[in-house]
């Protein structure tokens, strides 16, 4: 059995604010170590369960955060960018399941460091259904026929997962006080929780169905300001919906929609702080 882990950073145990997730800040090295340890707890549990192959995809920022020299020696790691499928790079239909570790809630929602890919985005829509990173990534997994078995992160990420994916297992390692403050388990206690929840998720895998994406989806991205929408609109076959900051794109399938989202958000970052 093959297992795929997509590991973000905002939902990792003990992380409350940007000083932990920005490589230029003083708490970043501490967060990298906790992120790597948290990933290892899940890997250990999966191997103990009987998984034969585990692929880890570093999915935060420049995607080079996990300390490979401290990662479980039997796991493979995808690190760095640019990656055509970003947070879901390397996934295909040969995997029995996906686990999202260190995930956060979507933009505009409560939850520590909540956002959708970049802070210039207010909302993603697929066929007028609002989603965040979690939902988009689950759709990509569903395209390959692979279910999302476990989501680990803060309490609001857990609630988002349960609304999105019936019968998914969640591991809540911290409770939101505000967008930049949490009540967190210790890393040791979180490790115990993750070990148990990973095993539970694998036991439960037959009850979780892939989140099948719509065919020929319409992607809409709502940006914070019109300048960001203008940059995103430089991508061919997009249009700005008049009177809004929403850029619309008709895709052939969810993979094309996902790649279009990556391109548009990258372009929009030119004005993300203006």
Buried (B, 14 or more C-beta within 10 A) or exposed (E): BBBBBBBBBBBBBBBBBBBBBBEEEEBBEEBBBBBBBBBBBBBBBBBEBEBEBBBBBBBBBEBBBBBBEEBBEEBEBBBEBEBEBBBBBBBEEEBBBBBBBBBBBBBBBBBBBBBBBBEBBBBBBBEEEBBBBBBBBBBBBBBBEBBBBBBBBBBBBBBBBBEBBEBBBBBBBBBBEEBEEBEBBEBEEBBEBBBBBBBBBBEBBEEBEBBEBBEEBBBBBBBBBEBBBBBBBEBEEBEBEEEEBBBBBBBEEBBBBBBBBBBBBBBBBBBBEE
